[in-house]
Amino acid sequence: MELRYFEISEFDSKDLKGSGTNMNPEFLQMIDQARAVAGIPFKINSGFRTVARNQMLPGAKSNSSHLKGMAADIACVDSVSRLKIITAALSVGFRRVGVHSKFIHIDNDDTKPAACWVY
């Protein structure tokens, strides 16, 4: 699969080099498309996560969509970028968005209800 704006390694779990290959292909196509729509760079803070990595993170859910390769946290610290990222994500079909002061979580896990939340 060819991505226009990302390298698969950007989605690696911090504890397992090469694990970005575990990302869901549909998710990767959607985030690449969202990046094009937003027109700003997306820095991935967290993509795929191993169970060990997920357990290390305070507040991470045991059923995190990151474990399935269906989620990413995109670095974001200003309101203008936040709006661009969220608007782009929704426009390409992401149904789940979490807003933190330092990142935007997006996922396309269809086993979970559509939702928007704040951390």
C-alpha positions in Angstrom: 0.0 0.0 0.0 1.3 3.4 -0.9 0.7 6.4 1.4 1.2 9.9 0.2 1.8 11.7 3.5 3.1 9.0 5.9 5.7 6.3 6.3 4.4 3.1 8.0 7.2 3.4 10.6 5.5 6.6 11.9 2.8 4.2 13.3 5.2 1.8 15.1 4.6 1.1 18.7 7.3 2.8 20.7 8.5 -0.6 22.0 8.5 -2.6 18.7 10.2 -1.4 15.6 8.4 -2.4 12.4 5.0 -2.8 14.2 3.4 -0.1 12.1 2.8 -2.9 9.6 0.0 -4.0 12.0 -2.0 -1.0 11.2 -5.4 -1.6 9.5 -5.1 -0.7 5.8 -8.4 1.0 5.7 -7.4 3.2 8.6 -4.2 4.1 6.9 -6.0 5.1 3.7 -8.4 7.2 5.7 -5.8 9.1 7.7 -3.8 9.7 4.5 -6.9 11.2 2.9 -7.7 13.2 6.1 -4.1 14.7 6.0 -4.7 15.8 2.4 -8.0 17.4 3.3 -6.6 19.2 6.4 -3.7 20.6 4.4 -1.4 20.6 7.4 1.2 18.0 8.6 0.1 15.3 11.0 2.7 14.2 13.6 1.7 10.7 14.9 2.2 10.4 18.6 0.8 6.9 18.8 -0.4 4.5 16.2 -0.2 0.8 16.7 0.4 -0.3 20.3 1.6 -3.5 21.7 -0.3 -4.8 24.8 2.8 -4.0 26.9 3.0 -0.5 25.6 -0.7 0.1 26.1 -0.5 -1.1 29.7 2.2 1.4 30.4 0.1 4.4 29.4 -2.0 6.0 32.2 -5.6 6.0 31.3 -5.3 3.7 28.3 -8.2 1.3 27.9 -7.6 -2.5 27.8 -9.8 -2.6 24.6 -8.0 0.4 22.9 -8.4 0.6 19.2 -4.6 1.2 19.0 -4.2 -2.5 19.8 -6.0 -3.3 16.6 -4.1 -0.8 14.5 -7.3 1.2 14.0 -6.4 4.4 15.9 -3.8 7.2 16.0 -3.1 10.1 18.2 -2.1 13.2 16.2 0.0 15.9 17.9 -1.9 19.2 18.2 -1.6 22.1 20.5 -3.5 25.0 18.8 -7.1 25.5 18.1 -6.8 26.3 14.4 -5.0 23.0 13.7 -7.4 21.2 16.0 -10.3 22.3 14.0 -8.6 21.4 10.7 -7.7 17.9 11.9 -11.2 17.2 13.4 -13.0 18.5 10.3 -10.8 16.6 7.9 -11.2 13.4 10.0 -14.9 13.6 10.1 -15.1 14.4 6.4 -13.3 11.2 5.3 -15.5 9.0 7.5 -13.8 8.7 11.0 -16.6 8.3 13.5 -14.6 8.5 16.7 -12.7 11.5 17.9 -11.0 12.3 21.2 -9.8 15.7 22.0 -6.8 16.3 24.4 -5.0 19.6 24.9 -1.9 18.0 23.2 -3.4 15.6 20.6 -6.4 14.5 18.7 -7.3 10.8 18.8 -9.1 9.4 15.7 -10.2 5.8 15.1 -12.4 3.8 12.8 -13.1 0.9 15.1 -16.5 -0.3 13.9 -17.0 -2.4 17.1 -17.5 0.8 19.1 -20.2 3.4 18.8 -19.6 6.7 17.1 -18.4 9.2 19.7 -16.6 12.4 20.5 -14.9 12.9 23.9 -12.4 15.0 25.7 -9.6 13.8 27.9 
